[in-house]
Amino acid sequence: MRRLRALVPVVVPVLLAIADAMLVNGLELDLEVGVSMLAAAALLLRRRFPLLVFLFTLPGLYIGYIWFAPMIGLYTLAVRRPGRARLGICAVLLIAAHFFPYPITDFELTVYRENTLVLIDACVTSAAPIALGLLVRTRQELASRVEDLTRSLRREDRLLADRVKTTERARLAREMHDVVAHQVSLISLQAGAVQVSTEDPEARAGAKTIRELSVRTLEELRHMVGVLRADGGEAAEAHRLAPQPDLTELPRLIEMSALDVTYEGGVAAGASGTKTVERAAFRTVQEALTNIRKHAPGARVRVRVDPVDAVRGEDSGRGEGSGWTAGSGRAGGSGRAGGSGRAGGSGRAGGSGRAGGSGRAGGSGRAGGSGRAEESRAAHGLRVEIRNGPPDAAATVPALPGGGHGLVGLRERAQSLGGTLEARHTSDGGFVVRAEFPYGAG
């Protein structure tokens, strides 16, 4: 269809010129028909060589008395090569070819009335295609200028929107710095004072945790304020230089969550080579643990991080609820005793259901980590699952504020990386958050 539309402006003028030549000169092969047909055929090249084609059609007008071919050639010249001198000379040539008869010896100078009518007809025949061609060219130029103006207006609208965004980001940065940073600083100072003044070991440990969390919050807040204040390349540079959490910090996050958590990490940090996916996994676990503290205090939690392919292979043999049977991975509760089970990575040692490969057949599941590292390199993505049981009825529900945007933000983050996120209630009264991130997104 496109080729047909492209051929119509090329073929139709040629057919009109051929019909004109046949109607004027008949079908007998003579000089008039020959030059008329050559003039019609020359129109096939009128867009590439408009001036030469027009000159080639003049013999057809002078000898064969055809009009369409030279008029179409002059129209094309006005559209493609609209020089005043060029158009003026070509107009005079067309008038002369139309005014003087063939052969020139038949011209009678004394026939004033007939010569005047022929001259007027030749001038109109010359002026009409030039006027129409210049009109079409002017219309094309106006359309091009309108398009340029439209693009310019769109660009100005984008610049204005960017300016508004920059102003709003700067305002948000000021508010976060003046209000949130001040309050968190006060919390950190008060926690430090409690840590120094109290003699209760538990209170001192709690104050230490609060102070560490406050300091980390201030660091992330400072980075966020810097990103909000920066613009364009500066924002990208600030984002690139700022330290971002990954899977290596998950054990520390779980330890400071003050929850009963079983962590099953089946991916070596950095094995996939994509920090964006690891950061998304970290933020998913962080938000899920925050929601558990708000809505399910005292609940048991299991956090799993595995390659997507490995998870699909294991799910068929492990079942949906295996995290809550036989206490797997938490024998005697020793994995969290005294808070030391996660420090330095020693929480998996000591034979508590992970060492020696007894928890995984053949020792390939956790021991040494080599099997998982090889598996994660060959995997196509990362799967994160945070599952909690029902809340403890005796536990006090903390009155923590919430805007209801946590899961929405997690789902948007997963979709932006080409992954998926599922969040739903379980049959035992708990909740599960499951996300998958493809490695290629990072």
Secondary structure per residue as TSV (DSSP state, phi and psi in degrees):
chain	resnum	aa	ss	phi	psi
A	1	M	-	360.0	-41.3
A	2	R	H	-65.4	-40.7
A	3	R	H	-64.7	-38.3
A	4	L	H	-63.8	-43.3
A	5	R	H	-63.9	-34.7
A	6	A	H	-72.4	-29.0
A	7	L	H	-80.3	-24.9
A	8	V	H	-58.8	-49.9
A	9	P	H	-64.7	-17.5
A	10	V	H	-90.1	-42.1
A	11	V	H	-83.3	-39.8
A	12	V	H	-59.1	-46.8
A	13	P	H	-59.5	-36.7
A	14	V	H	-65.0	-43.2
A	15	L	H	-64.3	-39.2
A	16	L	H	-63.8	-42.1
A	17	A	H	-65.4	-38.8
A	18	I	H	-65.4	-43.4
A	19	A	H	-62.5	-40.1
A	20	D	H	-61.1	-44.1
A	21	A	H	-63.8	-39.9
A	22	M	H	-70.0	-39.9
A	23	L	H	-67.2	-33.7
A	24	V	H	-83.9	-43.0
A	25	N	H	-109.0	-6.1
A	26	G	-	81.7	-167.3
A	27	L	S	-105.8	-1.0
A	28	E	S	-73.4	136.5
A	29	L	-	-80.0	103.4
A	30	D	S	-139.5	-171.7
A	31	L	H	-63.7	-42.1
A	32	E	H	-61.8	-45.9
A	33	V	H	-66.0	-38.6
A	34	G	H	-62.8	-50.8
A	35	V	H	-68.0	-31.0
A	36	S	H	-68.1	-41.9
A	37	M	H	-67.9	-37.6
A	38	L	H	-64.4	-39.2
A	39	A	H	-63.7	-40.1
A	40	A	H	-66.6	-41.4
A	41	A	H	-67.1	-31.6
A	42	A	H	-64.0	-22.0
A	43	L	G	-64.4	-16.1
A	44	L	G	-63.3	-24.3
A	45	L	G	-107.8	17.1
A	46	R	T	-67.2	-29.7
A	47	R	T	-76.5	-29.6
A	48	R	T	-86.3	-40.3
A	49	F	S	-128.3	72.4
A	50	P	H	-64.5	-40.1
A	51	L	H	-68.9	-46.1
A	52	L	H	-64.0	-39.6
A	53	V	H	-64.6	-41.7
A	54	F	H	-61.3	-46.0
A	55	L	H	-62.9	-32.1
A	56	F	H	-72.3	-23.5
A	57	T	H	-86.2	-13.5
A	58	L	H	-62.1	-40.7
A	59	P	H	-59.0	-33.7
A	60	G	H	-64.1	-37.1
A	61	L	H	-71.4	-42.2
A	62	Y	H	-72.7	-41.5
A	63	I	H	-94.7	-44.5
A	64	G	H	-96.0	-3.4
A	65	Y	-	58.9	35.1
A	66	I	-	-94.9	150.1
A	67	W	-	-112.1	-38.7
A	68	F	H	-60.5	-46.2
A	69	A	H	-61.4	-51.8
A	70	P	H	-67.0	-34.2
A	71	M	H	-67.2	-41.9
A	72	I	H	-65.5	-39.0
A	73	G	H	-63.6	-41.9
A	74	L	H	-68.0	-37.3
A	75	Y	H	-60.7	-45.5
A	76	T	H	-63.5	-39.2
A	77	L	H	-63.4	-38.7
A	78	A	H	-67.0	-32.6
A	79	V	H	-77.2	-41.6
A	80	R	H	-91.0	-39.2
A	81	R	-	-130.4	75.0
A	82	P	-	-85.0	47.3
A	83	G	-	-78.4	139.5
A	84	R	H	-64.4	-48.0
A	85	A	H	-63.5	-42.4
A	86	R	H	-63.3	-46.5
A	87	L	H	-65.9	-36.7
A	88	G	H	-63.3	-46.3
A	89	I	H	-63.6	-43.3
A	90	C	H	-65.7	-35.2
A	91	A	H	-64.5	-42.4
A	92	V	H	-63.2	-40.7
A	93	L	H	-63.5	-41.4
A	94	L	H	-67.0	-39.0
A	95	I	H	-62.9	-42.4
A	96	A	H	-65.7	-43.9
A	97	A	H	-65.1	-29.6
A	98	H	H	-83.5	-32.2
A	99	F	H	-79.2	-46.4
A	100	F	S	-82.8	136.7
A	101	P	-	-82.3	164.2
A	102	Y	S	-113.5	126.9
A	103	P	S	-74.3	162.6
A	104	I	G	-64.2	-21.0
A	105	T	G	-67.9	-16.7
A	106	D	G	-80.9	-3.5
A	107	F	-	-73.6	130.0
A	108	E	-	-116.4	113.4
A	109	L	T	-71.7	-26.1
A	110	T	T	-80.8	-10.2
A	111	V	-	-85.1	79.4
A	112	Y	H	-67.9	-43.2
A	113	R	H	-64.6	-46.9
A	114	E	H	-67.5	-38.4
A	115	N	H	-65.2	-37.1
A	116	T	H	-65.8	-43.4
A	117	L	H	-62.7	-41.6
A	118	V	H	-65.7	-39.1
A	119	L	H	-64.7	-42.2
A	120	I	H	-62.8	-42.9
A	121	D	H	-61.6	-40.6
A	122	A	H	-66.8	-38.7
A	123	C	H	-65.3	-41.5
A	124	V	H	-66.0	-41.7
A	125	T	H	-61.3	-31.5
A	126	S	H	-83.0	-38.5
A	127	A	H	-76.1	-33.3
A	128	A	H	-61.4	-51.4
A	129	P	H	-65.9	-32.4
A	130	I	H	-65.9	-45.5
A	131	A	H	-62.5	-43.9
A	132	L	H	-65.3	-40.9
A	133	G	H	-63.6	-43.2
A	134	L	H	-65.5	-35.1
A	135	L	H	-64.4	-44.7
A	136	V	H	-64.0	-41.8
A	137	R	H	-64.5	-41.1
A	138	T	H	-62.4	-40.3
A	139	R	H	-62.8	-41.8
A	140	Q	H	-63.7	-41.3
A	141	E	H	-64.8	-40.6
A	142	L	H	-64.7	-40.7
A	143	A	H	-63.3	-39.6
A	144	S	H	-65.5	-40.6
A	145	R	H	-67.4	-39.2
A	146	V	H	-62.1	-40.1
A	147	E	H	-64.9	-40.7
A	148	D	H	-63.5	-41.8
A	149	L	H	-64.3	-38.2
A	150	T	H	-63.3	-44.1
A	151	R	H	-63.5	-39.2
A	152	S	H	-64.5	-41.9
A	153	L	H	-64.3	-41.0
A	154	R	H	-63.2	-40.6
A	155	R	H	-64.2	-40.5
A	156	E	H	-65.5	-38.0
A	157	D	H	-63.3	-41.4
A	158	R	H	-64.4	-41.8
A	159	L	H	-63.1	-41.1
A	160	L	H	-64.5	-42.6
A	161	A	H	-63.7	-39.8
A	162	D	H	-64.1	-38.1
A	163	R	H	-65.9	-41.2
A	164	V	H	-63.8	-42.2
A	165	K	H	-62.2	-41.8
A	166	T	H	-62.8	-42.4
A	167	T	H	-63.0	-42.9
A	168	E	H	-67.0	-38.7
A	169	R	H	-64.5	-39.4
A	170	A	H	-64.9	-38.1
A	171	R	H	-65.8	-43.6
A	172	L	H	-62.1	-38.9
A	173	A	H	-63.2	-41.6
A	174	R	H	-63.0	-44.7
A	175	E	H	-63.3	-43.1
A	176	M	I	-64.7	-40.0
A	177	H	I	-70.1	-42.4
A	178	D	I	-76.9	-32.6
A	179	V	I	-103.8	-61.4
A	180	V	I	-65.3	-47.5
A	181	A	H	-62.0	-37.2
A	182	H	H	-64.8	-45.2
A	183	Q	H	-65.6	-41.9
A	184	V	H	-66.6	-35.9
A	185	S	H	-62.8	-41.1
A	186	L	H	-63.5	-40.5
A	187	I	H	-61.6	-42.9
A	188	S	H	-63.6	-42.1
A	189	L	H	-65.8	-43.3
A	190	Q	H	-64.3	-39.8
A	191	A	H	-64.9	-38.8
A	192	G	H	-64.1	-38.6
A	193	A	H	-65.1	-41.5
A	194	V	H	-65.1	-39.1
A	195	Q	H	-62.7	-36.8
A	196	V	H	-78.9	-38.0
A	197	S	H	-85.7	-29.9
A	198	T	-	-80.3	154.5
A	199	E	-	-109.6	-5.9
A	200	D	-	-77.4	122.2
A	201	P	H	-60.5	-40.1
A	202	E	H	-66.1	-43.0
A	203	A	H	-64.2	-37.8
A	204	R	H	-66.3	-40.0
A	205	A	H	-66.4	-40.2
A	206	G	H	-64.4	-41.1
A	207	A	H	-65.0	-36.7
A	208	K	H	-64.0	-43.4
A	209	T	H	-62.4	-43.6
A	210	I	H	-60.9	-41.5
A	211	R	H	-66.1	-42.7
A	212	E	H	-63.7	-42.9
A	213	L	H	-64.2	-37.8
A	214	S	H	-65.2	-42.9
A	215	V	H	-63.4	-42.8
A	216	R	H	-66.0	-39.4
A	217	T	H	-62.3	-40.3
A	218	L	H	-64.0	-38.2
A	219	E	H	-64.7	-46.5
A	220	E	H	-66.7	-36.0
A	221	L	H	-65.8	-39.1
A	222	R	H	-64.2	-40.8
A	223	H	H	-63.8	-41.9
A	224	M	H	-65.1	-41.0
A	225	V	H	-62.7	-39.2
A	226	G	H	-64.1	-39.6
A	227	V	H	-67.0	-40.2
A	228	L	H	-65.7	-36.8
A	229	R	H	-76.3	-30.4
A	230	A	-	-73.2	164.4
A	231	D	-	-142.3	138.6
A	232	G	T	62.9	-124.5
A	233	G	H	-64.6	-30.8
A	234	E	H	-64.1	-38.8
A	235	A	H	-64.4	-42.3
A	236	A	H	-64.0	-38.9
A	237	E	H	-67.1	-41.7
A	238	A	H	-64.2	-39.9
A	239	H	H	-66.0	-34.9
A	240	R	H	-73.1	-37.5
A	241	L	H	-81.3	-23.6
A	242	A	S	-72.8	139.5
A	243	P	-	-69.9	132.2
A	244	Q	-	-117.1	141.7
A	245	P	-	-70.3	150.6
A	246	D	-	-141.5	-164.3
A	247	L	G	-65.8	-23.4
A	248	T	G	-65.5	-21.7
A	249	E	G	-96.9	0.3
A	250	L	H	-62.0	-46.3
A	251	P	H	-57.5	-39.6
A	252	R	H	-65.2	-41.6
A	253	L	H	-61.5	-42.7
A	254	I	H	-66.9	-38.8
A	255	E	H	-63.8	-37.5
A	256	M	T	-86.7	1.1
A	257	S	T	-78.8	-15.5
A	258	A	T	60.8	33.7
A	259	L	S	-121.2	160.9
A	260	D	E	-85.0	91.2
A	261	V	E	-116.4	135.9
A	262	T	E	-106.2	120.1
A	263	Y	E	-105.9	124.2
A	264	E	E	-118.6	94.8
A	265	G	E	-97.0	107.8
A	266	G	-	-101.8	10.1
A	267	V	S	-129.1	128.6
A	268	A	-	-73.5	131.7
A	269	A	T	-59.5	132.2
A	270	G	T	82.6	-2.2
A	271	A	S	-66.3	-33.4
A	272	S	S	-79.5	-20.0
A	273	G	S	78.8	11.9
A	274	T	-	-127.7	108.3
A	275	K	H	-73.7	-26.8
A	276	T	H	-62.5	-42.6
A	277	V	H	-67.4	-42.3
A	278	E	H	-63.6	-38.1
A	279	R	H	-65.4	-39.7
A	280	A	H	-64.1	-40.0
A	281	A	H	-63.9	-41.7
A	282	F	H	-61.8	-46.8
A	283	R	H	-65.0	-33.2
A	284	T	H	-65.3	-46.1
A	285	V	H	-63.6	-41.7
A	286	Q	H	-60.8	-47.0
A	287	E	H	-68.2	-38.4
A	288	A	H	-64.1	-43.3
A	289	L	H	-64.5	-36.7
A	290	T	H	-62.4	-43.2
A	291	N	H	-65.9	-34.6
A	292	I	H	-66.1	-41.2
A	293	R	H	-61.8	-34.0
A	294	K	H	-76.1	-46.3
A	295	H	H	-109.3	-15.1
A	296	A	-	-139.0	61.7
A	297	P	T	-64.4	139.2
A	298	G	T	83.1	-1.1
A	299	A	-	-77.8	149.8
A	300	R	E	-81.0	142.5
A	301	V	E	-128.3	142.8
A	302	R	E	-127.7	129.5
A	303	V	E	-116.0	123.1
A	304	R	E	-121.4	134.1
A	305	V	E	-130.3	114.1
A	306	D	E	-141.5	158.0
A	307	P	E	-62.8	147.9
A	308	V	H	-62.0	-45.1
A	309	D	H	-64.1	-40.2
A	310	A	H	-66.0	-38.4
A	311	V	H	-65.3	-41.7
A	312	R	H	-63.9	-34.0
A	313	G	H	-73.8	-30.6
A	314	E	H	-88.7	-26.4
A	315	D	H	-61.5	-33.6
A	316	S	H	-66.9	-26.8
A	317	G	H	-98.7	-17.0
A	318	R	H	-100.0	-28.5
A	319	G	-	83.6	164.3
A	320	E	T	-74.1	-33.7
A	321	G	T	-108.6	24.3
A	322	S	G	-69.1	-16.8
A	323	G	G	-70.4	-11.9
A	324	W	G	-115.7	10.2
A	325	T	S	-111.9	144.4
A	326	A	T	62.1	6.3
A	327	G	T	60.8	32.8
A	328	S	T	-60.2	133.6
A	329	G	T	82.3	-2.5
A	330	R	-	-134.9	39.1
A	331	A	G	-55.2	121.9
A	332	G	G	67.2	6.3
A	333	G	G	70.1	10.2
A	334	S	G	-72.5	-14.5
A	335	G	G	-66.7	-20.4
A	336	R	G	-119.1	6.3
A	337	A	G	-60.8	128.3
A	338	G	G	65.8	8.8
A	339	G	G	73.9	4.3
A	340	S	-	-94.5	-2.3
A	341	G	S	-67.1	-21.4
A	342	R	S	-104.1	-17.9
A	343	A	G	-64.5	132.1
A	344	G	G	62.5	13.8
A	345	G	G	74.2	12.6
A	346	S	G	-84.0	-3.4
A	347	G	G	-68.4	-12.6
A	348	R	G	-96.1	-5.8
A	349	A	-	-90.6	-179.9
A	350	G	T	83.1	10.4
A	351	G	T	74.2	23.8
A	352	S	S	-89.2	50.6
A	353	G	S	93.3	-3.6
A	354	R	S	-123.3	-32.9
A	355	A	G	-72.1	157.3
A	356	G	G	68.7	2.5
A	357	G	G	77.1	8.2
A	358	S	S	-68.8	-28.9
A	359	G	S	-75.4	-24.8
A	360	R	S	-124.1	130.4
A	361	A	G	-59.5	134.0
A	362	G	G	79.4	-2.4
A	363	G	G	73.8	5.2
A	364	S	-	-87.3	-11.3
A	365	G	S	-75.8	-50.3
A	366	R	S	-123.4	-33.3
A	367	A	S	-61.9	128.4
A	368	G	S	76.4	-28.9
A	369	G	S	75.6	-0.6
A	370	S	H	-69.5	-38.7
A	371	G	H	-64.1	-41.8
A	372	R	H	-69.2	-36.7
A	373	A	H	-63.1	-43.7
A	374	E	H	-64.1	-38.2
A	375	E	H	-68.0	-38.9
A	376	S	H	-69.6	-31.3
A	377	R	H	-68.7	-32.4
A	378	A	H	-88.1	-9.4
A	379	A	-	-75.1	160.0
A	380	H	S	-96.6	-9.4
A	381	G	E	-170.6	-175.4
A	382	L	E	-124.7	136.0
A	383	R	E	-119.1	132.0
A	384	V	E	-121.9	130.7
A	385	E	E	-133.5	126.1
A	386	I	E	-120.2	115.2
A	387	R	E	-124.9	130.6
A	388	N	E	-124.6	150.0
A	389	G	-	-83.9	-170.7
A	390	P	-	-67.7	150.9
A	391	P	-	-68.0	155.1
A	392	D	-	-76.4	122.9
A	393	A	T	-64.0	-26.5
A	394	A	T	-83.9	-12.0
A	395	A	S	-79.5	149.0
A	396	T	-	-87.2	128.3
A	397	V	-	-76.8	120.6
A	398	P	-	-71.6	140.4
A	399	A	-	-85.3	72.5
A	400	L	-	-98.6	136.7
A	401	P	-	-72.0	152.5
A	402	G	-	-154.7	140.0
A	403	G	-	-97.5	-5.6
A	404	G	S	76.2	17.6
A	405	H	-	-105.7	-0.1
A	406	G	H	-64.3	-54.7
A	407	L	H	-66.3	-33.8
A	408	V	H	-62.3	-44.2
A	409	G	H	-64.6	-38.6
A	410	L	H	-64.2	-41.2
A	411	R	H	-66.1	-39.9
A	412	E	H	-65.1	-39.3
A	413	R	H	-63.5	-43.9
A	414	A	H	-63.5	-42.4
A	415	Q	H	-66.0	-36.7
A	416	S	H	-64.8	-25.2
A	417	L	T	-95.1	5.0
A	418	G	T	81.4	15.1
A	419	G	-	-106.1	-165.7
A	420	T	E	-135.5	157.2
A	421	L	E	-140.3	133.2
A	422	E	E	-123.9	131.7
A	423	A	E	-137.2	122.3
A	424	R	E	-157.4	163.7
A	425	H	E	-80.0	152.8
A	426	T	-	-105.5	167.7
A	427	S	T	-68.5	-23.0
A	428	D	T	-90.2	10.8
A	429	G	S	91.0	6.4
A	430	G	-	-96.8	-157.0
A	431	F	E	-149.0	148.5
A	432	V	E	-135.3	137.3
A	433	V	E	-121.9	122.3
A	434	R	E	-129.9	128.1
A	435	A	E	-132.4	146.5
A	436	E	E	-128.1	133.4
A	437	F	E	-127.0	124.6
A	438	P	E	-75.0	142.0
A	439	Y	G	-66.6	-29.9
A	440	G	G	-65.0	-18.4
A	441	A	G	-71.4	-24.4
A	442	G	-	-84.6	360.0
